[in-house]
Amino acid sequence: MAERNRMTPFGEIVAIEQRGMFLGNRGNIHRDRTIVRPWQVRRWITCALAYQGWRAPRWEPGRWTPLFVWDEAVALAAGHRPCALCRRADYAAWLDAWVRAFGVRPGAGEMDRRLHDDRVEDRRQRRHPAAWRDLPAGTFVALGEAPALVLDDRLVPWSPAGYGEALDRPFRGDAAVLTPRSTVAVLGSGYRPVIHPSAGSSG
């Protein structure tokens, strides 16, 4: 039986079979192998599955709680950013895109405060409207109650089984966006998230 340590594009932590390409870290959010809170710290990061032989803790008391995530686009929708240690090159690319988007190079704490304000409202995921034509590849939207990944020319629905059959992407009207506003701006300024191969090319 799957343990409750998987993330969805809605930012939820659930028990599904899907594992994925990355680990999410929100601090120590478990007790006795049970998730007891959605986060401990504002520093929500996306980590590599392996780094220099280090082993992620597994429900160890007092240690951070590894959360499996399908790909980086899902992690970004949930409100995470690249880790500055195990994903140093991606973090540098993220910061460069942040500077292009906002004109300033923030410290990690300043950036994490802004991301937290953009991703959470009353302890639930904050969604926002945006024009379909303005959404960069790598953004997640809600189609009714189902999440879908926006690519340049199509939408790819996500489910606990992974990515499904692609749909035509609208270019008129507004979308209900899951990915935080600041992250959408970073994507629009050139950051390219790692997307699971089953979604196909982002082009």
DAQUIGI-V603748 format. One record per helix or strand of 2 or more residues. SS is the DSSP state (alpha for helix, beta for strand). FROM is the first residue (numbers start at 1). TO is the last residue. Records with the same first field share a line. If there is no record, write none. Layout:
SS->FROM-TO  FROM-TO
This chain:
beta->4-7  13-15  22-25  30-31  34-35  45-48  67-69  81-82  120-121  124-125  128-131  140-143  146-150  154-159  162-168  174-177
alpha->72-78  88-102  108-119  132-134  181-188  197-199
